Amino acid sequence: MNIERLEPLSESILALLIFEESFVNILSELPKEKESHVADELKQLMVKDFVRPCREIESDKRSGFLYDSDKLSLYSFTLTRKGIEYLEAIN
């Protein structure tokens, strides 16, 4: 299967989201990356349907597809089926 590879940062983020993770945890796992770069890459992964917001952390409310892109630290994220399939294809 021929698959178009994502950027290394995108692949690192995907690998962290096998289980639900908060934005703060994602940042802590990628200490060499700037917060703005991680945020931009995470947003692009959502646009491409590899990742979805999972829940709002403070209220513990499921967020579905709605989230405030300026306040990523309020949310947790997880892989979509497409994200899981991508990880399986590259490994």
N, C-alpha and C positions, 0 to 999 in steps of 0.2 A: 504494500500500500504506500503510495507516494503522498506524503503529507507536507504542507508548508509549515516550516518551523516558526515558532514565535520568538521574540527577543528573549535573551537569557533571563532578564528580570521578570518577564511574564511567566516563564517556565518556573522560576523560583517561587513566585507567588502562587501559582497553581499547585505546586508540590506542598505548600503549606496549608492549602484549603481542603485537603481530603476530609478533615473534620472542620466543623464550624470554628472560625477564629475571628476575634475582634481586630479592628484596624490597628489598635495599639499593639497587640500581639504580633501581627504581621510585621510592623515596624521593628519590634524588638528582635525578630528573627533575621532581619536584614539590616544590621547596624551600619554597614558601609554605604548604604543607599540614602539619598536625601528623601525626606518625607514627601516633598512635592513630586519627585519622580515616581515613588511608590504609588502615591495617590493617582497620578495621571495614568500609570500603567493599569492599576486596578479598575479605573473608570473605563479604559479601553477594553479590558477583558469583559466588563459587563456589557458594553456596546456590542461586542462580538459574541455574546451569549456563552462565555466560558465560565463566568462567575455571576452569582446573584446575591443581593443583600438578603440576609436571613432574618435578622430581628433587630429592633431598636433595643439597645442594652439597658438603658435606664428604666424603661417601662416594661421590658421583656415582651413587647408586642411584636408579633410577626410582621415584617415589613413588606413581604411580597416583592414587588418590583419598584415600590416607591421608597425613595431615600433622598436625603439632602446632600447633594454632591459637595457642598462646602463644609459639611460636618461629618466626614467619614468616621471620625472617632466615636460617634454615637452608635455605630452599627457593627454587627458581625456579618461575616460573609462565608459563603460555601460554594463548592463547584456545582455546575449544572451537569446534565448528562453529557453535553458536548465537551465540557472540561475534563470529565472523567475519561471519556473516550480518547481525548487528545493525549492525556498522560499515559494511557494504556498503549497507544500507538507509538509513542516515542521511547518507551521502555522495553 
